[in-house]
Amino acid sequence: MLKRPQIYLRAKRNGAVVFRLSENQRTNRIDIEQIASIKGKSREIILRDGFQLTPEDEAEIQEWTAQS
């Protein structure tokens, strides 16, 4: 079985939006929930209420921002 990424980053004009992906085995679909946004040049991460980033999420975001 393929390992899917846990987060998805979508580039916007002034930054990006961060989504968390989770598989729902019962319905055989992937659920997507917005957890944060990233400001453009400052690369500041703004979390949505009630969400926490795991160290793996933070590492993936830092890698993505370094490439863009």
Summary of the structure (lengths in Angstrom):
residues: 68
radius of gyration: 12.7
end to end distance: 29.4
largest distance: 40.6
contacts: 149
relative contact order: 0.23
helix: 19%
strand: 44%
